[in-house]
Amino acid sequence: MTGDRQSGSSEDLLTFDRRHLWHPYTSIDQPLPVYPVCSADGVRLRLTDGRQLVDGMASWWSVIHGYNHPVLTHALQEQAGRLSHVMFGGLTHEPAVELGRLLLQLTPDGLDKVFFCDSGSVAVEVAMKMAIQYWHALGRPGKNRFLTIKSGYHGDTFHAMSVCDPITGMHQLYQGILPQQFFAERPECGFYDTWDAGDIRSFSDLLESHRDEICAVILEPIVQGAGGMRFYHPEYLRQVRRLCDEHDVLLIADEIATGFGRSGRLFACEHAAVSPDIMCLGKALTGGYMTLAAVLATARVGQIISSGDPGVFMHGPTFMANPLACRVAAASINLLIENDWQVQVERIADQLRQGLAPCRNHDHVLDVRVLGAIGVVELQRPVQMALMQQRFVERGVWVRPFGRLVYVMPPYCMGDADLQMLTSAICEVVAMEAGA
Ligand code: PMP
């Protein structure tokens, strides 16, 4: 393709896109700028104008092995030649069994039943439905509300929205429509702080007062992602587990963002040596190749649900356990284990700590924090997203800030020079925000 034709077609593409396509959280009248990508390889996105960007976002936590990985592409192609899709009602297949086996081997003890579904938000819906059905089956249908913590994010479908942060989430807009849940104060004790026993009080008071209405606690273990990119103390999570047991309430761990090594442990629950009753996985499950999520539950949860009325778990998506997605997910997990992910993530953590430290010198920066392969620079004021994004693109990196947060979660295979380029760009662009 010649340069002329390329720029011509990219112009057409952008014109159509601007007129007709929604992007996440955007206005159709005043769309934010978008950059056309034509291919991606390793840690680089290639734009249609030939520019290459080092990707700091891993496509929102998912592309842990980098783009166009030969092993994953091969797994997908090979599976496509055999069985791309088949209904999971009344049929089963090897990719689903292989993936189920791997997940049960690797996830915290006690999880024994796997429900495959389409996306993170749907996984959260499924987990919440499991908790409601569990208590229904036990003859306690009044236990049908959820306790969560402020600053959380669990997805954009209705029950998922109902447990997102009440201020930054969509509660106002959907007032009267969203189910009403209980919100404990967010943990203030950071991951590296000394534990303060008072931090769990709001949570424990709510749980104690409403134990007869609450079917489950749902939270993001250790890392609160889209609700604020906060890392809280492992003791908080240990206390949550203890209190759930004490008050007869299930614990749902939403590991959709944290799963598969991102926080420095394979699953963030491991920081606190905690096993949930139900766990949601998504995002990096397929190495970012396609959408797939899984909800894991203990044998007890599975048995109780199945023993009550109507005797089955009431959910069954058309694309449940899609063989392409299951095959590529199994290949991604095997790759993760073979690749010594812990060394990779620790190396990235060290580089992010060093590379982002200069941001601390600015008055307009509130905090710089790193956990595993996640780096966050929190500013005093919201950033101008479009302008900041453009500045990053001019420096050859892809970083998409939101609100007051500039954050990165690179693919684990990112080399030192690219990490250096990413952190230098962040330091420069954050410095330009002073007085903005
Ligand atoms: N839970 C968490 C913790 C998430 O970070 C997200 C996605 N940002 C979701 C749920 C929803 O996942 P999806 O976007 O795949 O629906």
Boltz pocket constraint, residues with backbone or C-beta under 6 A from the ligand:
constraints:
  - pocket:
      binder: B
      contacts: [[A, 119], [A, 120], [A, 121], [A, 122], [A, 124], [A, 153], [A, 154], [A, 155], [A, 156], [A, 220], [A, 225], [A, 226], [A, 254], [A, 255], [A, 256], [A, 257], [A, 282], [A, 283]]
      max_distance: 6.0
